[in-house]
Amino acid sequence: MYETFGPTVAENGRVTFNLFLPDNKVDPTQYRRGGDPKIREIRVRGDFQHLLGGQDWDLASAPQLSKTAHPHGWLWTATLETPLPEGFYQYKYFVTFQNDTDRWVTDPCTKYGGVGDDENAAFVVGGSRLDVQPIANPLPPEDLIIYELMIDDFTAEFRQDRAPIDAIHDKLDYLQSLGINAIEFMPWTAWPGADFSWGYDPFQFFAVEYRYVHDATQTADKIYRLKRLINALHARGIHVIMDGVFNHVRAGINPNKGFAYVWLYQNPEESPYVGQFARGGFFEEFDYGNGCVQQFIHDVCQHWLDTYQLDGIRFDFTIGFFQPGDPNSGITRLIGDLRHHLAAQNRHHVALIVEHLTDNRYLAINDTNQMGATGCWFDPIMYQALAACRNGRIPPELLRTLNSKLEFQPDKWPVTYIENHDHARLLSEVGRSRWYKSQPAAIALFTSPGMVMVYNGQEFGEDYWLPPDGAERVSPRPLRWQQLHDDFVGQRLRWLYGRLATIRRLHPALRSPNVFPATGQAAGYGIINEQVIIYHRYGQTATGVARYIVVLNFGDWDQWVDVPFSTNGVWEELLGETAVTVANYRLPQAHIPSNWGRIFFQEAG
């Protein structure tokens, strides 16, 4: 429903504005808490008015919207009588309330964000048109190797005056050669103002952030650029996952700026869209107890999934809109409704991933199962691998953590990582001069179950420090691409990540849920002398059973350990591309270099 609101542009260039407001007297399901917006008049003011015979942004010549009945409330509409020529146009609603106060308000359903700090809405007449083609071979979640990409930081060093979305094309060969098959883009939905942002403070949920898609030479081509990028990624078999923020909104403190469905109400506190629902903590919460919110966010997600043929959504901060035991509201209802919608289109491999970070991983797993999500971000590997890298001693719980699929339902998977945008870089924690300390953690990441994720720049040793809190957390940290080309550390790590991605891609059994031992020591497997960990991975293949013995040394000294094997015979060591012969189900005194590992492989029919 909401995806149909905002401006619509006819082929002849005539523009119609559509602004919806719910009313629980018309439809009682719309909200249980909220009130009447008390609007007397709405006019649309913008930079198109001179084409209608008036002056731009002038109130007297601004078209007035008329109020008509809608099954769920009221629809305010206005159609411009004069067709507009091709171009990019900005506008805002000027709302007069019953108490004679007035306010500038953006459009909550605009598909285009405006320029700069004014937080205008926008529309395009003409411009390039493009349909997004779905990925030809959508992969199941356990096959995904995800690259978390921050558009601004990723392109800052080389984009020059181009739109950041366009600049990403420069690195598509690189990303494909790295071996990833999915990109999770940090939020691209529009945020208030023109400053740098991670995008976790959205206010125009249907719009792409202006700074990401603006090119001064082609002002009418905006969302076209994102569609073109997605098509290029899909053509390479790379899935596209959107990071979506649907727990909270940046309403703002300026009545003329911020989320429109707050400021369209004479008394903003009577807006049914914001209010406490579950566990908040960031900006203003969406009140999922109200049907208008549930519908709005569903329609936002459906718009992105359908219009852009996305292969997944990562739902940010889901503890903020999850009610345990309630399938009829919040994130559980949202995922259920989206699954039904996708199934009707025969789209069965769309990843619906939650960031459900709690202090209790078992609670996060149980909640993920209850929500029906594809999987959830899984912090424990990051924390425990960091501890092992720092001091060379392996936390006792690491083996259980590497068995990351344990307790997830069969069709649900963790997203595993040793770095992400929300924490300091691993190399900033251990020191870039000790880059080699990160190697066993990377090998562990690629040899454990789950959707593997690499944060942009991790593969060549970016080492920015991220403060645990404070405003300076969200600040530019451009990728320093010279580290990839001119630096031994960057070159060595890039080789390792590429090799690990290749091994994982060529060995489907490494993506199985099977880990032995499941939680602790057994038959010579487990943690040895606090520095070495040994575990067994296995799974069915088309021709038999593939087996892997993984040995990791987090210590600063070479180790010679007795390694147990599940079968005798010749085993290939995948990292060193050598072979060993095993007898008596043991490889005695196997040499495991410091801060390194071995992946032994054998397949039997």
HELIX and SHEET records of a PDB file:
HELIX    1   1 TYR A    2  THR A    4  5                                   3    
HELIX    2   2 GLN A   49  LEU A   52  5                                   4    
HELIX    3   3 GLY A  116  ASP A  118  5                                   3    
HELIX    4   4 PRO A  141  ASP A  143  5                                   3    
HELIX    5   5 ILE A  151  THR A  155  1                                   5    
HELIX    6   6 PRO A  164  ALA A  167  1                                   4    
HELIX    7   7 ILE A  168  LYS A  171  5                                   4    
HELIX    8   8 LEU A  172  LEU A  178  1                                   7    
HELIX    9   9 TYR A  210  VAL A  213  1                                   4    
HELIX   10  10 ILE A  223  ALA A  235  1                                  13    
HELIX   11  11 ALA A  260  TRP A  263  1                                   4    
HELIX   12  12 PRO A  268  GLU A  270  5                                   3    
HELIX   13  13 GLY A  291  THR A  307  1                                  17    
HELIX   14  14 THR A  318  PHE A  321  5                                   4    
HELIX   15  15 GLY A  330  ALA A  344  1                                  15    
HELIX   16  16 ARG A  361  MET A  371  1                                  11    
HELIX   17  17 PRO A  380  ASN A  391  1                                  12    
HELIX   18  18 LEU A  398  LEU A  402  1                                   5    
HELIX   19  19 LEU A  426  VAL A  430  1                                   5    
HELIX   20  20 ARG A  432  SER A  438  5                                   7    
HELIX   21  21 GLN A  439  PHE A  446  1                                   8    
HELIX   22  22 GLN A  458  PHE A  460  5                                   3    
HELIX   23  23 ALA A  471  ARG A  473  5                                   3    
HELIX   24  24 GLN A  482  HIS A  485  1                                   4    
HELIX   25  25 PHE A  488  LEU A  506  1                                  19    
HELIX   26  26 PRO A  508  ARG A  511  5                                   4    
SHEET    1   A 4 THR A   8  VAL A   9  0                                        
SHEET    2   A 4 VAL A  15  PRO A  22 -1                                        
SHEET    3   A 4 GLY A  73  THR A  79 -1                                        
SHEET    4   A 4 SER A  66  HIS A  70 -1                                        
SHEET    1   B 3 ILE A  39  GLY A  46  0                                        
SHEET    2   B 3 GLY A  87  PHE A  97 -1                                        
SHEET    3   B 3 ASP A 102  VAL A 105 -1                                        
SHEET    1   C 4 ILE A  39  GLY A  46  0                                        
SHEET    2   C 4 GLY A  87  PHE A  97 -1                                        
SHEET    3   C 4 ALA A 121  VAL A 125 -1                                        
SHEET    4   C 4 TYR A 112  GLY A 113 -1                                        
SHEET    1   D 9 ILE A 145  LEU A 149  0                                        
SHEET    2   D 9 ALA A 182  PHE A 185  1                                        
SHEET    3   D 9 HIS A 239  GLY A 244  1                                        
SHEET    4   D 9 GLY A 312  PHE A 315  1                                        
SHEET    5   D 9 ALA A 351  VAL A 354  1                                        
SHEET    6   D 9 GLY A 375  PHE A 378  1                                        
SHEET    7   D 9 TRP A 413  THR A 416  1                                        
SHEET    8   D 9 MET A 451  TYR A 455  1                                        
SHEET    9   D 9 ILE A 145  LEU A 149  1                                        
SHEET    1   E 2 THR A 189  ALA A 190  0                                        
SHEET    2   E 2 GLN A 204  VAL A 208 -1                                        
SHEET    1   F 2 HIS A 248  VAL A 249  0                                        
SHEET    2   F 2 GLU A 284  GLU A 285 -1                                        
SHEET    1   G 3 VAL A 515  PHE A 516  0                                        
SHEET    2   G 3 VAL A 532  GLN A 540 -1                                        
SHEET    3   G 3 GLY A 526  ILE A 528 -1                                        
SHEET    1   H 6 VAL A 515  PHE A 516  0                                        
SHEET    2   H 6 VAL A 532  GLN A 540 -1                                        
SHEET    3   H 6 VAL A 545  ASN A 553 -1                                        
SHEET    4   H 6 TRP A 596  ALA A 604 -1                                        
SHEET    5   H 6 GLY A 569  GLU A 573 -1                                        
SHEET    6   H 6 THR A 578  VAL A 582 -1                                        
SHEET    1   I 2 GLN A 559  PRO A 564  0                                        
SHEET    2   I 2 ARG A 586  ILE A 592 -1                                        
END                                                                             
